[in-house]
């Protein structure tokens, strides 16, 4: 486990696991910052899976582990395009 590598350039995920009493809300904020700082072209799904593998095994109930799992679930759900764009036009 290393701070500041290709998967976690700023060490955000690493540090989140070291904060006592961190909340799920705080983890979501950190996760968003992490996601926005990923290098262009990096597969975010793969990065999340690797981070869960790195940290989640030792801390399966940690809020960040849960947030990363939720992130994966959100990626797997199809997105509905609603509103006027989905309606037939005459």
QUIUR-V483633 format. One record per backbone hydrogen bond with DSSP energy under -1.0 kcal/mol. NH is the residue of the N-H (numbers start at 0). CO is the residue of the C=O. E is the energy in kcal/mol with one decimal. If there is no record, write none. Layout:
NH_CO_E / NH_CO_E
This chain:
10_7_-1.6 / 14_10_-2.5 / 15_11_-2.1 / 16_12_-1.4 / 17_14_-1.6 / 21_18_-1.3 / 26_22_-2.2 / 27_23_-2.3 / 28_24_-1.8 / 29_25_-2.2 / 30_26_-3.0 / 31_27_-2.4 / 32_28_-2.1 / 33_29_-2.6 / 34_30_-2.9 / 35_31_-2.4 / 36_32_-1.0 / 41_38_-2.0 / 46_42_-2.2 / 47_43_-2.6 / 48_44_-2.4 / 49_45_-2.4 / 50_46_-2.2 / 51_47_-2.7 / 52_48_-2.2 / 53_49_-2.1 / 54_50_-2.8 / 55_51_-1.8 / 58_54_-1.2 / 61_58_-1.4 / 65_61_-1.9 / 66_62_-2.5 / 67_63_-2.6 / 68_64_-2.1 / 69_65_-2.5 / 70_66_-2.2 / 71_67_-1.9 / 72_68_-2.2 / 73_69_-2.5 / 74_70_-1.6 / 75_71_-1.5 / 76_72_-1.2 / 85_82_-1.1
